[in-house]
Amino acid sequence: MGNLLKRTTHYLLLIVTLSMSALAAMASEEESTNDQQEVNAINQLSSPDGPAIQSRAYPSSELTGVMVDRTITMAGKTFYRAFSQRAMDNIVINGATITIQERPDARWGSQIWVMEGNRMYFRTQLSPRISEADRVAGEAVEIVEKALLERQISAAMSSDIDLGKEEIF
């Protein structure tokens, strides 16, 4: 009888263990389904908060519409702030990856230049007066916009399938 009790206890423990494993597997499966639903909700293209996201006709992995601040002095930071605020409203510049760099000089002020990749579109000598930085930034936006438009028109006119877009110029 003692042997029968041991076997029965053993079988009951086995049944309880298997049942618990099955319940854990079902709970895990339910959690993964909930997780997947949450991921799908995040990745949807529209939401109750706002309009649907417009997908591009030609998706690319390029990062565009970025402005990098490589300025050091207060005048340089003021130039960057004024340039970026004006450029946000500009469709041509807003889609470009622009870097604003500065080389300060104690005697002459700072050299500021605006670049896209390896192309320099604007360069100036900026005095430490902050009020001048706003005016120069307005001029820079106009010059950079014109240069970017000319580059885009030139690229549209001369396309060569053997060259990448950065090799055409």
Phi, psi and omega in degrees: 000323179297324179292320179295321179294321178296315180296316181297316178298318179299315179295321179295318176298320178297317180294318179296317179298314179296320179296318179294321177297318179295318178296320178295320179295319179294320179295319179296319179295321179294320178296318180293326176294316178297318178299317180296321178296321178294319178296317178297323179294323178291320186275002180292152185274352176221160181210166177293343182283333186196184184287166178293146178282132180279124178275151181282150176292323179238087182294143179221164180265004180289143176267118181233165178074035181245140174241122182258129181261110176241041178262160186239312187275170178296320178296319178296317178296322178295318177300313180301314181299314180294318180297313183293324179294320178288325184286336179298327181276350184265119184296321184291311182286325183299333180270359183259158175261106188249140173240130176250117183245156181221141171234102183285148177222127184295330184272317189253358184099216182236144169269129179239135173221149182246124185230154168233112185064237179263001183265128177264125182256337183208138177214138180207162173259121186249126178284164181293351179291124184290327182297329179289331182297322179296315180296316181294325178297321176298317177296320181297319180299316180297315182293316180294319178300314180298316180295319179294320177297316178299320179294319179294320178294316179298319179293324179291327181283327184236089178255133179232118185293342180278344183248143173286163184296334178278349181264351184291324187269000000 
